């Protein structure tokens, strides 16, 4: 290097008292946003990151960068003397190297999100986890970072459970904006890569809460099935896994035993056709239904009459004791739809509970409540006094009795409590698992299924309007279409139900229009 070469001296680092620093009158920041976490951190740590100042005279400096740190530090003392005596680290700029307008450019570069990036939630969790791993107590970590002990514990747990595979997926997808709650769920399923992929896809589509519930239900179902399989084997009961039931199989509940009563699993156990299958709509994970694989072959039907009857053309037709049933959708399709519907129900009621727990109500709620009370549709008329509805209100609000809470509630809270009453009536109306189905078999099994679906459309449409993210099975109800995500479409082939009318419309369309 040449002896004549010049170098620029680095900024000088010093320690200054706050009474030596003057606030920059040209600071463009309008709101300091001195949030609680920031102030707690300042109180516990002091100012860690040096402020940047420009000398005004021998012992006075003008603040260029660090106004939030400056004012945050002053909040840690009560008296002016105490505030002025606080010491902070500072970098001192060389006035000779400054040009006109540079103050404003510095503020822009220092604070604009395009120039700087804070740590993601996962990176923050890793930092907290690292501090604990290095030996710092979680209580101390909370104190130094302005977080609660619960927040630190949750972040540490999340950082510990989110594994390398999930981190790689997040990095490859550029997914850095996930909050700690979402990351915690990903950590919960970290050992199941397919589940993590499904959850991330659902998050992108705005259906995360539904997918979380579906994954948890699916996991519980798999664990329960793993327990039930050996129990059935030990009892000598054959298990037909998903898709293994022959088309001739029928549930024992539809068959008569020797005494004319419905067959029980115990009475049917000796039949060669005795088999168990996973329940179509289980009340508990791992529940099974019992079937006979061939009732005609194994004698579980009364003998057919030998007599004949004459059709309209005079030709004899055989008479059968069993009446023709409407065509049924595939059993596995029904199970998948029931599973999705129940997951949606749980996720929806969790969302409602969160909404009802807020301090303020969305504006459309008051009009909706008034409309429902004035028109008094079937859900409101039928379920207002139901005991189960009262239990659901307690679950949605957390209050019992509700009338006592109403005495001290604010007007906004009263609106939410009134909404909770209506929510419980609509949720009770939709508690029939077959609400999602459009096939003739479901319609023949559930009284006024069409009307239930119509009330469900009213309810789900309103929830979507106030921000609830509909799952695919709920969207199918709103659109009055068969549910078909990842499953075969349900085709209603019951000739009697959907024959074309004279004007070309289906019988169902004609009924709905009437």
C-alpha positions in Angstrom: 0.0 0.0 0.0 1.3 3.5 -0.8 2.3 5.7 2.0 0.1 8.4 0.4 -3.0 6.3 0.5 -5.8 7.7 2.6 -8.3 5.7 4.7 -11.7 6.7 6.2 -11.7 6.4 9.9 -14.5 4.1 11.2 -17.3 5.5 13.3 -16.2 6.1 16.9 -18.0 4.0 19.5 -18.7 5.8 22.8 -21.0 5.7 25.8 -23.3 8.7 26.2 -25.8 9.8 28.8 -29.2 10.6 27.5 -28.9 14.2 28.6 -26.1 14.5 26.1 -28.4 13.5 23.2 -30.8 15.8 21.4 -33.7 14.4 19.4 -33.5 15.0 15.7 -36.3 17.4 14.7 -36.2 16.0 11.2 -37.2 12.5 12.3 -40.0 11.4 10.0 -41.3 8.6 12.3 -44.8 9.6 13.5 -45.4 6.6 15.8 -42.8 5.1 18.0 -44.8 1.9 18.7 -43.2 1.3 22.1 -45.0 -2.1 22.6 -44.8 -4.0 25.9 -42.4 -6.6 24.7 -39.9 -4.0 23.5 -40.1 -2.0 26.7 -39.7 -5.1 28.9 -36.6 -6.0 26.9 -35.1 -2.5 27.3 -35.9 -2.6 31.1 -34.1 -6.0 31.4 -31.2 -5.5 29.1 -30.7 -1.8 28.7 -30.0 -0.6 25.1 -27.9 -3.2 23.4 -27.7 -1.9 19.8 -25.9 1.4 19.7 -27.7 4.5 18.7 -26.1 6.7 16.0 -25.4 10.4 16.7 -23.8 13.5 15.1 -21.7 15.9 17.3 -23.2 19.3 17.8 -20.6 20.7 20.1 -18.0 19.4 22.5 -20.5 17.6 24.8 -23.8 17.5 22.9 -25.0 15.2 20.1 -27.9 15.0 17.7 -29.7 11.6 17.4 -29.7 10.2 13.9 -30.7 6.6 14.4 -32.3 4.9 17.4 -35.3 7.0 18.4 -37.3 4.0 19.7 -34.3 2.9 21.7 -33.8 6.4 23.1 -37.4 6.8 24.2 -37.7 3.2 25.3 -34.7 3.7 27.6 -36.3 6.8 29.1 -39.4 4.9 30.2 -37.3 2.7 32.5 -36.9 5.6 35.0 -39.5 7.7 36.7 -37.7 11.0 37.3 -36.2 13.3 34.8 -32.9 13.1 36.6 -33.0 9.3 36.4 -33.9 9.4 32.7 -31.1 11.9 31.9 -28.5 9.8 33.7 -29.2 6.6 31.7 -26.1 5.6 29.6 -26.4 4.1 26.1 -23.8 2.9 23.6 -23.5 5.2 20.6 -21.7 5.5 17.3 -20.5 9.0 16.5 -20.6 10.1 12.8 -18.0 12.4 11.2 -19.8 15.6 10.1 -17.3 16.2 7.3 -18.5 13.0 5.6 -22.2 13.9 5.6 -24.0 15.4 2.7 -27.3 17.4 2.5 -30.4 15.2 2.8 -28.5 12.2 4.1 -30.4 12.2 7.4 -33.6 11.3 5.5 -32.0 8.6 3.4 -30.5 7.0 6.6 -34.0 6.9 8.2 -35.4 5.2 5.1 -32.7 2.6 4.8 -32.7 1.9 8.5 -36.5 1.4 8.8 -37.9 0.4 5.5 -38.9 -3.3 5.2 -37.3 -3.4 1.7 -33.9 -2.8 3.3 -34.1 -4.9 6.4 -35.7 -8.1 7.6 -36.6 -9.2 11.1 -36.2 -12.8 12.2 -39.0 -15.1 11.2 -41.1 -16.7 13.9 -39.1 -20.0 13.5 -35.8 -18.1 13.6 -36.9 -16.3 16.8 -37.9 -19.7 18.3 -34.5 -21.1 17.4 -32.8 -18.2 19.1 -34.9 -18.7 22.3 -34.2 -22.5 22.1 -30.5 -21.8 21.7 -30.4 -19.6 24.8 -32.1 -22.3 26.8 -29.9 -24.9 25.3 -26.8 -22.9 26.3 -28.0 -23.1 30.0 -30.1 -19.9 30.5 -33.3 -20.5 32.5 -36.5 -19.9 30.6 -37.6 -17.4 33.2 -34.5 -15.4 32.5 -35.0 -15.7 28.8 -38.5 -14.3 29.2 -37.2 -11.4 31.3 -34.5 -10.5 28.8 -36.7 -10.7 25.7 -39.9 -9.1 27.0 -41.8 -12.3 26.5 -44.0 -14.2 28.9 -42.8 -17.5 30.3 -45.5 -19.3 28.4 -44.4 -17.7 25.1 -40.8 -18.8 25.7 -41.8 -22.3 26.6 -44.0 -22.6 23.5 -41.3 -21.2 21.2 -38.7 -23.6 22.7 -41.0 -26.6 22.2 -41.7 -25.5 18.6 -38.0 -25.1 17.7 -37.4 -28.6 19.2 -40.1 -30.4 17.3 -39.8 -28.8 13.8 -37.3 -31.1 12.2 -34.9 -30.8 9.3 -37.4 -32.3 6.7 -40.0 -29.7 7.6 -37.4 -26.9 7.7 -36.2 -27.9 4.2 -39.8 -27.8 2.9 -40.3 -24.4 4.3 -37.0 -23.1 2.9 -37.7 -24.6 -0.6 -41.1 -23.0 -0.7 -39.9 -19.7 0.7 -42.4 -20.0 3.5 -41.1 -17.7 6.2 -44.3 -15.9 7.4 -45.8 -18.7 9.4 -46.7 -17.8 13.0 -45.8 -19.8 16.1 -49.2 -21.4 16.2 -48.9 -22.8 12.7 -45.3 -23.8 13.3 -46.3 -25.6 16.5 -48.8 -27.7 14.5 -46.2 -28.6 11.9 -43.9 -29.7 14.7 -46.8 -31.8 16.0 -46.8 -33.7 12.7 -43.1 -33.5 11.9 -42.7 -37.2 11.7 -45.3 -37.5 9.0 -44.0 -35.7 5.9 -47.2 -36.2 3.9 -49.2 -34.6 6.7 -46.9 -31.6 6.8 -47.3 -31.2 3.0 -51.0 -31.4 3.3 -51.0 -28.8 6.1 -48.9 -26.4 4.2 -51.1 -26.8 1.1 -54.2 -26.2 3.2 -52.5 -23.1 4.7 -51.9 -21.7 1.3 -55.6 -22.3 0.4 -56.8 -20.7 3.7 -58.2 -24.1 5.1 -55.5 -24.7 7.7 -57.8 -25.1 10.7 -59.9 -27.8 8.9 -56.9 -29.7 7.8 -55.4 -29.6 11.3 -58.6 -31.2 12.7 -58.7 -33.7 9.8 -55.1 -34.8 10.5 -55.7 -35.1 14.2 -58.8 -37.2 13.6 -56.9 -39.3 11.1 -54.1 -39.9 13.5 -56.5 -40.9 16.3 -58.3 -43.2 13.9 -55.1 -45.0 12.8 -53.9 -45.4 16.4 -57.3 -46.8 17.5 -57.4 -49.2 14.5 -54.0 -50.5 15.5 -55.4 -51.4 18.9 -58.7 -52.9 17.6 -57.2 -55.1 15.0 -55.5 -57.6 17.4 -58.6 -57.5 19.6 -60.7 -58.7 16.8 -58.2 -61.3 15.8 -58.1 -62.6 19.3 -61.9 -62.8 19.4 -61.8 -64.7 16.1 -63.6 -62.0 14.1 -62.5 -61.4 10.6 -61.9 -57.8 9.7 -62.7 -56.4 6.2 -60.4 -53.5 5.8 -61.4 -50.5 3.7 -62.7 -51.6 0.3 -62.7 -55.3 1.2 -66.5 -55.8 1.8 -68.1 -57.8 -1.0 -71.1 -56.1 -2.7 -73.4 -58.8 -1.2 -72.6 -57.8 2.4 -75.2 -56.2 4.5 -75.1 -54.8 8.1 -76.5 -57.1 10.8 -78.8 -54.2 11.9 -80.7 -54.7 8.6 -81.1 -58.5 9.0 -83.5 -60.6 11.1 -82.3 -63.4 13.4 -84.1 -66.7 14.0 -86.4 -65.0 16.5 -87.4 -62.2 14.0 -85.4 -59.6 15.9 -82.4 -57.8 14.4 -79.2 -59.9 14.4 -76.6 -59.2 17.1 -72.9 -59.7 16.6 -73.0 -62.3 19.3 -75.8 -64.3 17.7 -74.2 -64.0 14.3 -70.6 -64.9 15.4 -70.9 -68.5 14.2 -72.0 -67.6 10.7 -69.4 -68.2 8.0 -70.2 -64.7 6.7 -69.6 -62.9 10.0 -67.2 -60.0 9.4 -66.4 -56.6 11.0 -65.7 -53.5 9.0 -64.7 -50.0 10.1 -67.8 -48.0 10.9 -69.2 -45.7 8.3 -69.8 -42.9 10.8 -67.9 -43.8 14.0 -68.8 -42.3 17.3 -65.3 -43.1 18.5 -62.1 -43.8 16.6 -61.7 -47.5 15.9 -65.4 -48.3 16.0 -66.6 -51.2 13.8 -69.9 -52.3 12.3 -70.8 -56.0 11.8 -71.9 -57.5 8.6 -72.9 -60.8 6.9 -71.0 -61.1 3.7 -73.9 -63.0 1.9 -77.3 -63.0 3.8 -79.1 -64.9 1.0 -76.5 -67.7 1.0 -76.3 -68.1 4.8 -80.1 -68.0 5.4 -80.7 -64.6 7.0 -83.6 -63.8 4.8 -87.1 -65.3 4.7 -87.6 -67.7 1.7 -88.9 -66.0 -1.4 -92.5 -66.7 -2.4 -93.0 -69.1 -5.3 -96.1 -67.3 -6.5 -96.1 -65.0 -9.4 -97.9 -61.8 -10.2 -98.9 -60.5 -13.5 -97.6 -57.2 -15.0 -99.7 -54.9 -17.1 -99.1 -56.9 -20.2 -100.3 -60.1 -18.7 -96.8 -61.6 -18.2 -96.0 -63.2 -14.9 -93.2 -61.7 -12.8 -91.5 -63.3 -9.8 -92.5 -61.7 -6.4 -89.6 -60.9 -4.1 -89.9 -60.2 -0.4 -87.1 -57.7 -0.4 -88.0 -54.4 -1.9 -85.6 -52.7 -4.3 -83.4 -50.1 -2.5 -82.2 -46.9 -4.0 -78.7 -47.2 -5.3 -76.1 -46.5 -2.7 -72.9 -44.5 -3.1 -69.6 -46.5 -2.5 -69.2 -47.2 1.2 -65.6 -45.8 1.2 -66.9 -42.6 -0.4 -69.4 -42.2 2.4 -66.8 -42.8 5.1 -64.5 -40.2 3.6 -67.3 -37.7 3.4 -68.4 -38.4 7.0 -64.8 -38.0 8.1 -64.5 -34.6 6.3 -67.8 -33.4 7.6 -67.0 -34.2 11.2 -63.6 -32.6 11.0 -65.2 -29.5 9.5 -67.8 -29.4 12.3 -65.0 -29.4 15.0 -63.0 -26.8 13.2 -66.0 -24.6 12.6 -67.1 -24.7 16.2 -63.6 -23.9 17.4 -63.7 -20.9 15.1 -67.1 -19.9 16.5 -65.8 -20.2 20.0 -63.0 -17.8 19.2 -65.3 -15.4 17.5 -67.8 -15.4 20.4 -64.9 -14.9 22.8 -63.9 -11.5 21.3 -64.7 -8.2 22.8 -66.3 -6.7 19.7 -68.7 -8.2 17.3 -68.5 -8.0 13.5 -71.0 -5.5 12.1 -73.2 -8.1 10.2 -74.0 -10.0 13.4 -76.7 -7.7 14.7 -78.6 -7.8 11.4 -78.3 -11.6 11.1 -79.6 -12.1 14.7 -82.5 -9.8 14.1 -83.4 -11.5 10.8 -83.4 -15.0 12.4 -85.5 -13.9 15.3 -88.0 -12.2 13.1 -88.3 -15.1 10.6 -87.8 -17.9 13.2 -86.6 -20.6 10.8 -86.7 -24.3 11.7 -83.3 -24.3 13.5 -84.4 -21.5 15.8 -87.9 -22.8 16.3 -86.9 -26.4 16.9 -83.7 -26.1 18.9 -84.1 -23.0 21.1 -85.1 -25.0 24.2 -83.2 -28.2 23.5 -81.0 -29.4 26.4 -78.2 -30.4 23.9 -78.4 -26.8 22.5 -77.7 -25.5 26.0 -74.7 -27.7 26.4 -73.4 -26.4 23.0 -73.9 -22.8 24.1 -71.8 -23.5 27.2 -69.1 -25.0 25.0 -69.1 -22.0 22.6 -69.2 -19.3 25.2 -67.5 -20.9 28.2 -70.3 -19.5 30.4 -72.9 -21.3 32.5 -75.5 -20.1 33.2 -75.4 -17.7 30.3 -78.0 -15.4 31.8 -75.7 -14.5 34.7 -73.0 -13.4 32.2 -75.5 -11.3 30.3 -76.2 -9.1 33.4 -72.7 -7.6 33.3 -71.9 -7.8 29.5 -71.2 -4.8 27.4 -73.5 -4.1 24.4 -71.0 -5.6 22.0 -70.7 -8.7 24.2 -74.4 -9.1 24.4 -74.5 -9.2 20.6 -72.0 -12.0 20.7 -73.9 -13.9 23.3 -77.1 -13.6 21.3 -75.2 -14.9 18.3 -74.0 -17.8 20.4 -77.6 -18.8 21.0 -78.4 -18.8 17.3 -75.1 -20.5 16.5 -76.0 -23.4 18.8 -79.4 -23.8 17.1 -77.9 -24.0 13.6 -75.1 -26.3 14.7 -77.6 -28.6 16.3 -79.6 -28.6 13.1 -76.5 -29.6 11.2 -75.4 -32.3 13.6 -76.8 -35.1 11.3 -73.6 -36.4 9.6 -75.5 -37.1 6.4 -76.2 -33.4 5.9 -73.4 -33.3 3.3 -74.9 -36.1 1.2 -77.1 -35.6 -1.9 -77.8 -39.3 -2.7 -81.2 -40.9 -2.6 -80.1 -43.4 0.1 -79.4 -40.6 2.5 -82.6 -38.8 1.6 -84.6 -41.9 2.3 -82.9 -42.4 5.7 -83.1 -38.9 7.0 -86.4 -37.1 7.4 -86.4 -33.6 5.7 -82.7 -33.9 4.6 -83.4 -31.3 1.9 -84.6 -28.8 4.5 -81.6 -29.5 6.7 -79.2 -28.9 3.8 -81.0 -25.6 3.1 -80.6 -24.4 6.7 -77.0 -25.5 6.5 -76.5 -23.4 3.4 -78.0 -20.3 5.1 -75.7 -20.8 8.1 -72.5 -21.6 6.2 -73.0 -18.8 3.7 -73.3 -16.3 6.5 -70.2 -17.6 8.3 -68.2 -17.3 5.0 -69.4 -13.7 4.7 -67.9 -12.8 8.1 -64.6 -14.5 7.5 -64.9 -18.2 8.2 -62.9 -20.3 5.7 -65.2 -23.0 4.3 -63.7 -26.5 3.9 -64.4 -28.3 0.6 -67.2 -30.4 2.1 -68.9 -27.2 3.5 -68.5 -25.5 0.2 -70.2 -28.4 -1.5 -73.2 -27.9 0.9 -73.3 -24.2 0.1 -73.1 -24.9 -3.7 -75.7 -27.7 -3.2 -73.4 -30.0 -5.1 -72.1 -33.5 -4.3 -68.9 -33.5 -2.3 -66.1 -34.8 -4.5 -62.7 -33.7 -3.3 -60.3 -36.7 -3.7 -63.3 -39.0 -3.9 -65.5 -40.3 -6.7 -68.6 -38.2 -7.5 -71.9 -39.5 -6.1 -74.4 -40.2 -8.8 -78.0 -40.4 -7.8 -79.3 -43.2 -10.0 -82.6 -43.7 -8.2 -84.9 -43.7 -11.2 -88.0 -42.9 -9.2 -86.4 -39.9 -7.5 -84.9 -38.2 -10.4 -86.9 -39.0 -13.5 -87.1 -36.1 -15.9 -90.3 -34.2 -15.7 -92.2 -33.2 -18.8 -90.4 -29.9 -19.1 -87.0 -31.5 -18.9 -86.2 -30.6 -15.2 -85.5 -33.3 -12.7 -88.0 -34.3 -10.1 -85.7 -33.0 -7.4 -85.4 -29.6 -9.1 -89.2 -29.5 -9.4 -89.6 -30.2 -5.7 -87.0 -27.6 -4.7 -88.7 -25.0 -6.9 -92.2 -25.7 -5.5 
